């Protein structure tokens, strides 16, 4: 992609941009809901257990410790880990959409300077 690529050349139309804006709103709403859910789960599970889950999540346990730890996971532990995984995916997707907007805006600025 050259520095003078326009949104049209990228195949983006007004409805594509509207879709991306809608996606941003939906992603932001989902992330906010997950944050609230995470806080509720942490309160339910307790700080000590959450610390253990964080170590597990960050893969800081030895292989033996991890195997044993997996056997101790209960329903709420698994829900919190699922929440973290979903949050990570949503943040990644949100960042990708943000980068797309930055590329579009930088290309528009270049195009406007050349007109």
Backbone as XML, in Angstrom:
<?xml version="1.0"?>
<chain id="A" units="angstrom">
  <residue number="1" name="UNK">
    <atom name="N" x="0.854" y="-1.179" z="0.000"/>
    <atom name="CA" x="0.000" y="0.000" z="0.000"/>
    <atom name="C" x="0.897" y="1.238" z="0.000"/>
  </residue>
  <residue number="2" name="UNK">
    <atom name="N" x="0.681" y="2.124" z="-0.941"/>
    <atom name="CA" x="1.483" y="3.346" z="-1.017"/>
    <atom name="C" x="0.935" y="4.400" z="-0.074"/>
  </residue>
  <residue number="3" name="UNK">
    <atom name="N" x="1.735" y="5.451" z="0.104"/>
    <atom name="CA" x="1.308" y="6.524" z="1.004"/>
    <atom name="C" x="0.117" y="7.298" z="0.464"/>
  </residue>
  <residue number="4" name="UNK">
    <atom name="N" x="-0.138" y="7.194" z="-0.826"/>
    <atom name="CA" x="-1.248" y="7.953" z="-1.406"/>
    <atom name="C" x="-2.478" y="7.085" z="-1.640"/>
  </residue>
  <residue number="5" name="UNK">
    <atom name="N" x="-2.548" y="5.924" z="-1.029"/>
    <atom name="CA" x="-3.703" y="5.052" z="-1.170"/>
    <atom name="C" x="-4.918" y="5.727" z="-0.538"/>
  </residue>
  <residue number="6" name="UNK">
    <atom name="N" x="-6.012" y="5.751" z="-1.269"/>
    <atom name="CA" x="-7.242" y="6.356" z="-0.753"/>
    <atom name="C" x="-8.133" y="5.276" z="-0.152"/>
  </residue>
  <residue number="7" name="UNK">
    <atom name="N" x="-9.101" y="5.649" z="0.694"/>
    <atom name="CA" x="-10.047" y="4.668" z="1.222"/>
    <atom name="C" x="-10.763" y="3.924" z="0.101"/>
  </residue>
  <residue number="8" name="UNK">
    <atom name="N" x="-11.048" y="4.629" z="-1.006"/>
    <atom name="CA" x="-11.708" y="3.985" z="-2.142"/>
    <atom name="C" x="-10.826" y="2.890" z="-2.714"/>
  </residue>
  <residue number="9" name="UNK">
    <atom name="N" x="-9.521" y="3.179" z="-2.838"/>
    <atom name="CA" x="-8.581" y="2.183" z="-3.356"/>
    <atom name="C" x="-8.456" y="1.006" z="-2.398"/>
  </residue>
  <residue number="10" name="UNK">
    <atom name="N" x="-8.666" y="1.236" z="-1.133"/>
    <atom name="CA" x="-8.647" y="0.158" z="-0.153"/>
    <atom name="C" x="-9.936" y="-0.652" z="-0.214"/>
  </residue>
  <residue number="11" name="UNK">
    <atom name="N" x="-10.890" y="-0.185" z="-1.013"/>
    <atom name="CA" x="-12.163" y="-0.871" z="-1.124"/>
    <atom name="C" x="-13.128" y="-0.492" z="-0.023"/>
  </residue>
  <residue number="12" name="UNK">
    <atom name="N" x="-12.846" y="0.578" z="0.701"/>
    <atom name="CA" x="-13.725" y="1.003" z="1.782"/>
    <atom name="C" x="-14.720" y="2.041" z="1.285"/>
  </residue>
  <residue number="13" name="UNK">
    <atom name="N" x="-15.945" y="1.813" z="1.627"/>
    <atom name="CA" x="-17.022" y="2.723" z="1.267"/>
    <atom name="C" x="-17.578" y="3.326" z="2.547"/>
  </residue>
  <residue number="14" name="UNK">
    <atom name="N" x="-18.487" y="4.254" z="2.375"/>
    <atom name="CA" x="-19.083" y="4.905" z="3.551"/>
    <atom name="C" x="-19.727" y="3.874" z="4.474"/>
  </residue>
  <residue number="15" name="UNK">
    <atom name="N" x="-20.408" y="2.884" z="3.895"/>
    <atom name="CA" x="-21.054" y="1.870" z="4.740"/>
    <atom name="C" x="-20.030" y="0.992" z="5.465"/>
  </residue>
  <residue number="16" name="UNK">
    <atom name="N" x="-18.837" y="0.830" z="4.861"/>
    <atom name="CA" x="-17.772" y="0.095" z="5.542"/>
    <atom name="C" x="-17.303" y="0.861" z="6.775"/>
  </residue>
  <residue number="17" name="UNK">
    <atom name="N" x="-17.150" y="2.157" z="6.604"/>
    <atom name="CA" x="-16.723" y="2.987" z="7.733"/>
    <atom name="C" x="-17.791" y="3.006" z="8.821"/>
  </residue>
  <residue number="18" name="UNK">
    <atom name="N" x="-19.058" y="3.068" z="8.414"/>
    <atom name="CA" x="-20.154" y="3.020" z="9.390"/>
    <atom name="C" x="-20.141" y="1.697" z="10.137"/>
  </residue>
  <residue number="19" name="UNK">
    <atom name="N" x="-19.863" y="0.622" z="9.408"/>
    <atom name="CA" x="-19.774" y="-0.691" z="10.034"/>
    <atom name="C" x="-18.669" y="-0.705" z="11.087"/>
  </residue>
  <residue number="20" name="UNK">
    <atom name="N" x="-17.499" y="-0.155" z="10.738"/>
    <atom name="CA" x="-16.382" y="-0.107" z="11.681"/>
    <atom name="C" x="-16.746" y="0.723" z="12.914"/>
  </residue>
  <residue number="21" name="UNK">
    <atom name="N" x="-17.441" y="1.838" z="12.705"/>
    <atom name="CA" x="-17.853" y="2.668" z="13.845"/>
    <atom name="C" x="-18.824" y="1.910" z="14.740"/>
  </residue>
  <residue number="22" name="UNK">
    <atom name="N" x="-19.749" y="1.182" z="14.123"/>
    <atom name="CA" x="-20.682" y="0.363" z="14.899"/>
    <atom name="C" x="-19.954" y="-0.739" z="15.660"/>
  </residue>
  <residue number="23" name="UNK">
    <atom name="N" x="-18.946" y="-1.292" z="15.002"/>
    <atom name="CA" x="-18.152" y="-2.341" z="15.630"/>
    <atom name="C" x="-17.420" y="-1.804" z="16.855"/>
  </residue>
  <residue number="24" name="UNK">
    <atom name="N" x="-16.869" y="-0.608" z="16.744"/>
    <atom name="CA" x="-16.175" y="0.022" z="17.871"/>
    <atom name="C" x="-17.131" y="0.182" z="19.049"/>
  </residue>
  <residue number="25" name="UNK">
    <atom name="N" x="-18.321" y="0.684" z="18.775"/>
    <atom name="CA" x="-19.303" y="0.882" z="19.849"/>
    <atom name="C" x="-19.655" y="-0.450" z="20.496"/>
  </residue>
  <residue number="26" name="UNK">
    <atom name="N" x="-19.906" y="-1.464" z="19.686"/>
    <atom name="CA" x="-20.266" y="-2.773" z="20.214"/>
    <atom name="C" x="-19.114" y="-3.379" z="21.024"/>
  </residue>
  <residue number="27" name="UNK">
    <atom name="N" x="-17.901" y="-3.253" z="20.520"/>
    <atom name="CA" x="-16.736" y="-3.772" z="21.244"/>
    <atom name="C" x="-16.563" y="-3.049" z="22.579"/>
  </residue>
  <residue number="28" name="UNK">
    <atom name="N" x="-16.674" y="-1.729" z="22.557"/>
    <atom name="CA" x="-16.534" y="-0.946" z="23.796"/>
    <atom name="C" x="-17.605" y="-1.336" z="24.815"/>
  </residue>
  <residue number="29" name="UNK">
    <atom name="N" x="-18.843" y="-1.509" z="24.341"/>
    <atom name="CA" x="-19.924" y="-1.929" z="25.242"/>
    <atom name="C" x="-19.642" y="-3.309" z="25.833"/>
  </residue>
  <residue number="30" name="UNK">
    <atom name="N" x="-19.181" y="-4.221" z="25.004"/>
    <atom name="CA" x="-18.875" y="-5.577" z="25.471"/>
    <atom name="C" x="-17.734" y="-5.566" z="26.480"/>
  </residue>
  <residue number="31" name="UNK">
    <atom name="N" x="-16.725" y="-4.762" z="26.228"/>
    <atom name="CA" x="-15.591" y="-4.666" z="27.151"/>
    <atom name="C" x="-16.052" y="-4.113" z="28.498"/>
  </residue>
  <residue number="32" name="UNK">
    <atom name="N" x="-16.903" y="-3.080" z="28.463"/>
    <atom name="CA" x="-17.427" y="-2.517" z="29.721"/>
    <atom name="C" x="-18.213" y="-3.574" z="30.508"/>
  </residue>
  <residue number="33" name="UNK">
    <atom name="N" x="-19.037" y="-4.367" z="29.819"/>
    <atom name="CA" x="-19.821" y="-5.411" z="30.489"/>
    <atom name="C" x="-18.904" y="-6.463" z="31.107"/>
  </residue>
  <residue number="34" name="UNK">
    <atom name="N" x="-17.850" y="-6.819" z="30.394"/>
    <atom name="CA" x="-16.915" y="-7.811" z="30.923"/>
    <atom name="C" x="-16.194" y="-7.300" z="32.166"/>
  </residue>
  <residue number="35" name="UNK">
    <atom name="N" x="-15.888" y="-6.017" z="32.193"/>
    <atom name="CA" x="-15.226" y="-5.434" z="33.368"/>
    <atom name="C" x="-16.141" y="-5.544" z="34.585"/>
  </residue>
  <residue number="36" name="UNK">
    <atom name="N" x="-17.408" y="-5.238" z="34.399"/>
    <atom name="CA" x="-18.375" y="-5.342" z="35.501"/>
    <atom name="C" x="-18.496" y="-6.801" z="35.949"/>
  </residue>
  <residue number="37" name="UNK">
    <atom name="N" x="-18.615" y="-7.705" z="34.974"/>
    <atom name="CA" x="-18.726" y="-9.127" z="35.287"/>
    <atom name="C" x="-17.477" y="-9.630" z="36.022"/>
  </residue>
  <residue number="38" name="UNK">
    <atom name="N" x="-16.310" y="-9.178" z="35.573"/>
    <atom name="CA" x="-15.061" y="-9.583" z="36.218"/>
    <atom name="C" x="-15.045" y="-9.152" z="37.689"/>
  </residue>
  <residue number="39" name="UNK">
    <atom name="N" x="-15.446" y="-7.921" z="37.957"/>
    <atom name="CA" x="-15.476" y="-7.433" z="39.347"/>
    <atom name="C" x="-16.411" y="-8.279" z="40.203"/>
  </residue>
  <residue number="40" name="UNK">
    <atom name="N" x="-17.572" y="-8.622" z="39.654"/>
    <atom name="CA" x="-18.529" y="-9.449" z="40.391"/>
    <atom name="C" x="-17.946" y="-10.826" z="40.676"/>
  </residue>
  <residue number="41" name="UNK">
    <atom name="N" x="-17.286" y="-11.412" z="39.684"/>
    <atom name="CA" x="-16.683" y="-12.733" z="39.856"/>
    <atom name="C" x="-15.549" y="-12.700" z="40.887"/>
  </residue>
  <residue number="42" name="UNK">
    <atom name="N" x="-14.736" y="-11.662" z="40.833"/>
    <atom name="CA" x="-13.633" y="-11.535" z="41.789"/>
    <atom name="C" x="-14.173" y="-11.437" z="43.209"/>
  </residue>
  <residue number="43" name="UNK">
    <atom name="N" x="-15.243" y="-10.671" z="43.394"/>
    <atom name="CA" x="-15.866" y="-10.572" z="44.725"/>
    <atom name="C" x="-16.401" y="-11.928" z="45.178"/>
  </residue>
  <residue number="44" name="UNK">
    <atom name="N" x="-16.971" y="-12.669" z="44.242"/>
    <atom name="CA" x="-17.560" y="-13.970" z="44.558"/>
    <atom name="C" x="-16.482" y="-14.997" z="44.895"/>
  </residue>
  <residue number="45" name="UNK">
    <atom name="N" x="-15.378" y="-14.967" z="44.151"/>
    <atom name="CA" x="-14.325" y="-15.973" z="44.286"/>
    <atom name="C" x="-13.413" y="-15.690" z="45.476"/>
  </residue>
  <residue number="46" name="UNK">
    <atom name="N" x="-13.091" y="-14.425" z="45.686"/>
    <atom name="CA" x="-12.196" y="-14.050" z="46.776"/>
    <atom name="C" x="-10.790" y="-13.757" z="46.275"/>
  </residue>
  <residue number="47" name="UNK">
    <atom name="N" x="-10.138" y="-12.821" z="46.951"/>
    <atom name="CA" x="-8.832" y="-12.308" z="46.509"/>
    <atom name="C" x="-7.754" y="-13.384" z="46.468"/>
  </residue>
  <residue number="48" name="UNK">
    <atom name="N" x="-7.716" y="-14.258" z="47.460"/>
    <atom name="CA" x="-6.660" y="-15.275" z="47.513"/>
    <atom name="C" x="-6.760" y="-16.222" z="46.318"/>
  </residue>
  <residue number="49" name="UNK">
    <atom name="N" x="-7.970" y="-16.679" z="46.027"/>
    <atom name="CA" x="-8.146" y="-17.601" z="44.899"/>
    <atom name="C" x="-7.869" y="-16.889" z="43.584"/>
  </residue>
  <residue number="50" name="UNK">
    <atom name="N" x="-8.258" y="-15.634" z="43.482"/>
    <atom name="CA" x="-8.012" y="-14.873" z="42.247"/>
    <atom name="C" x="-6.509" y="-14.756" z="42.002"/>
  </residue>
  <residue number="51" name="UNK">
    <atom name="N" x="-5.730" y="-14.560" z="43.070"/>
    <atom name="CA" x="-4.270" y="-14.501" z="42.911"/>
    <atom name="C" x="-3.745" y="-15.803" z="42.302"/>
  </residue>
  <residue number="52" name="UNK">
    <atom name="N" x="-4.261" y="-16.928" z="42.787"/>
    <atom name="CA" x="-3.855" y="-18.222" z="42.239"/>
    <atom name="C" x="-4.271" y="-18.346" z="40.774"/>
  </residue>
  <residue number="53" name="UNK">
    <atom name="N" x="-5.476" y="-17.883" z="40.463"/>
    <atom name="CA" x="-5.965" y="-17.939" z="39.087"/>
    <atom name="C" x="-5.131" y="-17.061" z="38.163"/>
  </residue>
  <residue number="54" name="UNK">
    <atom name="N" x="-4.684" y="-15.921" z="38.662"/>
    <atom name="CA" x="-3.833" y="-15.035" z="37.865"/>
    <atom name="C" x="-2.516" y="-15.737" z="37.543"/>
  </residue>
  <residue number="55" name="UNK">
    <atom name="N" x="-1.924" y="-16.408" z="38.523"/>
    <atom name="CA" x="-0.687" y="-17.156" z="38.277"/>
    <atom name="C" x="-0.911" y="-18.224" z="37.214"/>
  </residue>
  <residue number="56" name="UNK">
    <atom name="N" x="-2.039" y="-18.910" z="37.315"/>
    <atom name="CA" x="-2.389" y="-19.929" z="36.332"/>
    <atom name="C" x="-2.567" y="-19.287" z="34.953"/>
  </residue>
  <residue number="57" name="UNK">
    <atom name="N" x="-3.316" y="-18.180" z="34.898"/>
    <atom name="CA" x="-3.592" y="-17.473" z="33.649"/>
    <atom name="C" x="-2.296" y="-17.001" z="32.977"/>
  </residue>
  <residue number="58" name="UNK">
    <atom name="N" x="-1.383" y="-16.505" z="33.782"/>
    <atom name="CA" x="-0.117" y="-15.992" z="33.241"/>
    <atom name="C" x="0.902" y="-17.113" z="32.995"/>
  </residue>
  <residue number="59" name="UNK">
    <atom name="N" x="0.491" y="-18.336" z="33.237"/>
    <atom name="CA" x="1.323" y="-19.529" z="33.036"/>
    <atom name="C" x="2.615" y="-19.467" z="33.857"/>
  </residue>
  <residue number="60" name="UNK">
    <atom name="N" x="2.468" y="-19.075" z="35.113"/>
    <atom name="CA" x="3.604" y="-18.962" z="36.014"/>
    <atom name="C" x="3.815" y="-20.216" z="36.856"/>
  </residue>
  <residue number="61" name="UNK">
    <atom name="N" x="2.955" y="-21.218" z="36.683"/>
    <atom name="CA" x="3.057" y="-22.444" z="37.462"/>
    <atom name="C" x="3.917" y="-23.462" z="36.718"/>
  </residue>
  <residue number="62" name="UNK">
    <atom name="N" x="4.563" y="-24.312" z="37.482"/>
    <atom name="CA" x="5.302" y="-25.409" z="36.849"/>
    <atom name="C" x="4.275" y="-26.358" z="36.216"/>
  </residue>
  <residue number="63" name="UNK">
    <atom name="N" x="4.755" y="-27.257" z="35.403"/>
    <atom name="CA" x="3.843" y="-28.195" z="34.738"/>
    <atom name="C" x="3.090" y="-29.049" z="35.759"/>
  </residue>
  <residue number="64" name="UNK">
    <atom name="N" x="3.794" y="-29.490" z="36.797"/>
    <atom name="CA" x="3.153" y="-30.291" z="37.849"/>
    <atom name="C" x="2.113" y="-29.471" z="38.602"/>
  </residue>
  <residue number="65" name="UNK">
    <atom name="N" x="2.475" y="-28.240" z="38.966"/>
    <atom name="CA" x="1.537" y="-27.370" z="39.685"/>
    <atom name="C" x="0.309" y="-27.087" z="38.824"/>
  </residue>
  <residue number="66" name="UNK">
    <atom name="N" x="0.529" y="-26.880" z="37.542"/>
    <atom name="CA" x="-0.585" y="-26.587" z="36.639"/>
    <atom name="C" x="-1.540" y="-27.773" z="36.549"/>
  </residue>
  <residue number="67" name="UNK">
    <atom name="N" x="-0.998" y="-28.973" z="36.434"/>
    <atom name="CA" x="-1.845" y="-30.171" z="36.364"/>
    <atom name="C" x="-2.703" y="-30.305" z="37.617"/>
  </residue>
  <residue number="68" name="UNK">
    <atom name="N" x="-2.078" y="-30.123" z="38.790"/>
    <atom name="CA" x="-2.829" y="-30.198" z="40.041"/>
    <atom name="C" x="-3.862" y="-29.072" z="40.117"/>
  </residue>
  <residue number="69" name="UNK">
    <atom name="N" x="-3.440" y="-27.868" z="39.724"/>
    <atom name="CA" x="-4.323" y="-26.712" z="39.819"/>
    <atom name="C" x="-5.567" y="-26.900" z="38.959"/>
  </residue>
  <residue number="70" name="UNK">
    <atom name="N" x="-5.398" y="-27.465" z="37.774"/>
    <atom name="CA" x="-6.541" y="-27.696" z="36.880"/>
    <atom name="C" x="-7.602" y="-28.573" z="37.544"/>
  </residue>
  <residue number="71" name="UNK">
    <atom name="N" x="-7.168" y="-29.500" z="38.362"/>
    <atom name="CA" x="-8.116" y="-30.387" z="39.051"/>
    <atom name="C" x="-8.918" y="-29.647" z="40.114"/>
  </residue>
  <residue number="72" name="UNK">
    <atom name="N" x="-8.405" y="-28.500" z="40.568"/>
    <atom name="CA" x="-9.090" y="-27.755" z="41.637"/>
    <atom name="C" x="-10.035" y="-26.683" z="41.096"/>
  </residue>
  <residue number="73" name="UNK">
    <atom name="N" x="-10.047" y="-26.475" z="39.780"/>
    <atom name="CA" x="-10.885" y="-25.416" z="39.208"/>
    <atom name="C" x="-12.362" y="-25.743" z="39.398"/>
  </residue>
  <residue number="74" name="UNK">
    <atom name="N" x="-13.105" y="-24.757" z="39.872"/>
    <atom name="CA" x="-14.553" y="-24.931" z="39.996"/>
    <atom name="C" x="-15.255" y="-24.086" z="38.924"/>
  </residue>
  <residue number="75" name="UNK">
    <atom name="N" x="-16.558" y="-24.101" z="38.968"/>
    <atom name="CA" x="-17.367" y="-23.402" z="37.962"/>
    <atom name="C" x="-17.008" y="-21.921" z="37.868"/>
  </residue>
  <residue number="76" name="UNK">
    <atom name="N" x="-16.948" y="-21.229" z="39.005"/>
    <atom name="CA" x="-16.701" y="-19.785" z="38.999"/>
    <atom name="C" x="-15.283" y="-19.460" z="38.544"/>
  </residue>
  <residue number="77" name="UNK">
    <atom name="N" x="-14.331" y="-20.326" z="38.897"/>
    <atom name="CA" x="-12.960" y="-20.145" z="38.420"/>
    <atom name="C" x="-12.935" y="-20.174" z="36.888"/>
  </residue>
  <residue number="78" name="UNK">
    <atom name="N" x="-13.610" y="-21.156" z="36.329"/>
    <atom name="CA" x="-13.632" y="-21.314" z="34.869"/>
    <atom name="C" x="-14.333" y="-20.141" z="34.189"/>
  </residue>
  <residue number="79" name="UNK">
    <atom name="N" x="-15.387" y="-19.646" z="34.819"/>
    <atom name="CA" x="-16.103" y="-18.489" z="34.257"/>
    <atom name="C" x="-15.185" y="-17.263" z="34.237"/>
  </residue>
  <residue number="80" name="UNK">
    <atom name="N" x="-14.416" y="-17.052" z="35.311"/>
    <atom name="CA" x="-13.505" y="-15.911" z="35.356"/>
    <atom name="C" x="-12.417" y="-16.053" z="34.292"/>
  </residue>
  <residue number="81" name="UNK">
    <atom name="N" x="-11.868" y="-17.245" z="34.146"/>
    <atom name="CA" x="-10.835" y="-17.463" z="33.122"/>
    <atom name="C" x="-11.417" y="-17.238" z="31.728"/>
  </residue>
  <residue number="82" name="UNK">
    <atom name="N" x="-12.638" y="-17.688" z="31.511"/>
    <atom name="CA" x="-13.307" y="-17.444" z="30.226"/>
    <atom name="C" x="-13.503" y="-15.943" z="30.002"/>
  </residue>
  <residue number="83" name="UNK">
    <atom name="N" x="-13.848" y="-15.224" z="31.065"/>
    <atom name="CA" x="-14.008" y="-13.775" z="30.989"/>
    <atom name="C" x="-12.692" y="-13.132" z="30.548"/>
  </residue>
  <residue number="84" name="UNK">
    <atom name="N" x="-11.583" y="-13.549" z="31.158"/>
    <atom name="CA" x="-10.272" y="-12.995" z="30.801"/>
    <atom name="C" x="-9.923" y="-13.283" z="29.348"/>
  </residue>
  <residue number="85" name="UNK">
    <atom name="N" x="-10.222" y="-14.492" z="28.894"/>
    <atom name="CA" x="-9.918" y="-14.860" z="27.507"/>
    <atom name="C" x="-10.749" y="-14.024" z="26.533"/>
  </residue>
  <residue number="86" name="UNK">
    <atom name="N" x="-12.018" y="-13.863" z="26.847"/>
    <atom name="CA" x="-12.893" y="-13.060" z="25.976"/>
    <atom name="C" x="-12.453" y="-11.595" z="25.975"/>
  </residue>
  <residue number="87" name="UNK">
    <atom name="N" x="-12.106" y="-11.090" z="27.149"/>
    <atom name="CA" x="-11.642" y="-9.711" z="27.264"/>
    <atom name="C" x="-10.377" y="-9.494" z="26.427"/>
  </residue>
  <residue number="88" name="UNK">
    <atom name="N" x="-9.476" y="-10.432" z="26.488"/>
    <atom name="CA" x="-8.237" y="-10.337" z="25.705"/>
    <atom name="C" x="-8.545" y="-10.288" z="24.208"/>
  </residue>
  <residue number="89" name="UNK">
    <atom name="N" x="-9.450" y="-11.157" z="23.757"/>
    <atom name="CA" x="-9.838" y="-11.159" z="22.329"/>
    <atom name="C" x="-10.505" y="-9.846" z="21.935"/>
  </residue>
  <residue number="90" name="UNK">
    <atom name="N" x="-11.404" y="-9.355" z="22.782"/>
    <atom name="CA" x="-12.110" y="-8.105" z="22.469"/>
    <atom name="C" x="-11.141" y="-6.924" z="22.415"/>
  </residue>
  <residue number="91" name="UNK">
    <atom name="N" x="-10.202" y="-6.863" z="23.346"/>
    <atom name="CA" x="-9.216" y="-5.777" z="23.334"/>
    <atom name="C" x="-8.344" y="-5.847" z="22.079"/>
  </residue>
  <residue number="92" name="UNK">
    <atom name="N" x="-7.983" y="-7.055" z="21.679"/>
    <atom name="CA" x="-7.177" y="-7.225" z="20.472"/>
    <atom name="C" x="-7.964" y="-6.740" z="19.241"/>
  </residue>
  <residue number="93" name="UNK">
    <atom name="N" x="-9.214" y="-7.157" z="19.142"/>
    <atom name="CA" x="-10.050" y="-6.744" z="18.011"/>
    <atom name="C" x="-10.258" y="-5.247" z="18.010"/>
  </residue>
  <residue number="94" name="UNK">
    <atom name="N" x="-10.491" y="-4.677" z="19.191"/>
    <atom name="CA" x="-10.693" y="-3.220" z="19.303"/>
    <atom name="C" x="-9.443" y="-2.474" z="18.841"/>
  </residue>
  <residue number="95" name="UNK">
    <atom name="N" x="-8.276" y="-2.981" z="19.203"/>
    <atom name="CA" x="-7.023" y="-2.349" z="18.780"/>
    <atom name="C" x="-6.864" y="-2.434" z="17.261"/>
  </residue>
  <residue number="96" name="UNK">
    <atom name="N" x="-7.239" y="-3.558" z="16.667"/>
    <atom name="CA" x="-7.147" y="-3.714" z="15.215"/>
    <atom name="C" x="-8.069" y="-2.718" z="14.496"/>
  </residue>
  <residue number="97" name="UNK">
    <atom name="N" x="-9.272" y="-2.548" z="15.006"/>
    <atom name="CA" x="-10.198" y="-1.581" z="14.405"/>
    <atom name="C" x="-9.641" y="-0.169" z="14.553"/>
  </residue>
  <residue number="98" name="UNK">
    <atom name="N" x="-9.060" y="0.120" z="15.712"/>
    <atom name="CA" x="-8.436" y="1.437" z="15.927"/>
    <atom name="C" x="-7.313" y="1.687" z="14.938"/>
  </residue>
  <residue number="99" name="UNK">
    <atom name="N" x="-6.487" y="0.668" z="14.702"/>
    <atom name="CA" x="-5.396" y="0.816" z="13.724"/>
    <atom name="C" x="-5.946" y="1.053" z="12.323"/>
  </residue>
  <residue number="100" name="UNK">
    <atom name="N" x="-7.035" y="0.385" z="11.985"/>
    <atom name="CA" x="-7.667" y="0.583" z="10.678"/>
    <atom name="C" x="-8.116" y="2.030" z="10.521"/>
  </residue>
  <residue number="101" name="UNK">
    <atom name="N" x="-8.755" y="2.565" z="11.572"/>
    <atom name="CA" x="-9.177" y="3.972" z="11.525"/>
    <atom name="C" x="-7.979" y="4.911" z="11.409"/>
  </residue>
  <residue number="102" name="UNK">
    <atom name="N" x="-6.904" y="4.609" z="12.119"/>
    <atom name="CA" x="-5.714" y="5.463" z="12.042"/>
    <atom name="C" x="-5.140" y="5.448" z="10.624"/>
  </residue>
  <residue number="103" name="UNK">
    <atom name="N" x="-5.119" y="4.283" z="9.999"/>
    <atom name="CA" x="-4.623" y="4.191" z="8.622"/>
    <atom name="C" x="-5.515" y="5.003" z="7.686"/>
  </residue>
  <residue number="104" name="UNK">
    <atom name="N" x="-6.825" y="4.853" z="7.855"/>
    <atom name="CA" x="-7.759" y="5.604" z="7.014"/>
    <atom name="C" x="-7.556" y="7.103" z="7.184"/>
  </residue>
  <residue number="105" name="UNK">
    <atom name="N" x="-7.455" y="7.541" z="8.426"/>
    <atom name="CA" x="-7.298" y="8.970" z="8.689"/>
    <atom name="C" x="-5.956" y="9.493" z="8.192"/>
  </residue>
  <residue number="106" name="UNK">
    <atom name="N" x="-4.897" y="8.713" z="8.342"/>
    <atom name="CA" x="-3.591" y="9.179" z="7.856"/>
    <atom name="C" x="-3.584" y="9.225" z="6.336"/>
  </residue>
  <residue number="107" name="UNK">
    <atom name="N" x="-4.239" y="8.266" z="5.683"/>
    <atom name="CA" x="-4.321" y="8.281" z="4.219"/>
    <atom name="C" x="-5.150" y="9.463" z="3.727"/>
  </residue>
  <residue number="108" name="UNK">
    <atom name="N" x="-6.207" y="9.788" z="4.445"/>
    <atom name="CA" x="-7.037" y="10.927" z="4.050"/>
    <atom name="C" x="-6.238" y="12.221" z="4.169"/>
  </residue>
  <residue number="109" name="UNK">
    <atom name="N" x="-5.449" y="12.340" z="5.225"/>
    <atom name="CA" x="-4.629" y="13.539" z="5.405"/>
    <atom name="C" x="-3.627" y="13.687" z="4.282"/>
  </residue>
  <residue number="110" name="UNK">
    <atom name="N" x="-3.033" y="12.591" z="3.866"/>
    <atom name="CA" x="-2.067" y="12.632" z="2.757"/>
    <atom name="C" x="-2.771" y="12.979" z="1.472"/>
  </residue>
  <residue number="111" name="UNK">
    <atom name="N" x="-3.946" y="12.360" z="1.241"/>
    <atom name="CA" x="-4.693" y="12.629" z="0.026"/>
    <atom name="C" x="-5.116" y="14.094" z="-0.046"/>
  </residue>
  <residue number="112" name="UNK">
    <atom name="N" x="-5.542" y="14.664" z="1.074"/>
    <atom name="CA" x="-5.994" y="16.058" z="1.102"/>
    <atom name="C" x="-4.836" y="17.006" z="0.822"/>
  </residue>
  <residue number="113" name="UNK">
    <atom name="N" x="-3.628" y="16.666" z="1.236"/>
    <atom name="CA" x="-2.460" y="17.530" z="0.983"/>
    <atom name="C" x="-2.084" y="17.543" z="-0.483"/>
  </residue>
  <residue number="114" name="UNK">
    <atom name="N" x="-2.422" y="16.483" z="-1.203"/>
    <atom name="CA" x="-2.044" y="16.366" z="-2.605"/>
    <atom name="C" x="-3.119" y="16.919" z="-3.539"/>
  </residue>
  <residue number="115" name="UNK">
    <atom name="N" x="-4.223" y="17.346" z="-3.001"/>
    <atom name="CA" x="-5.307" y="17.871" z="-3.854"/>
    <atom name="C" x="-5.106" y="19.337" z="-4.164"/>
  </residue>
</chain>
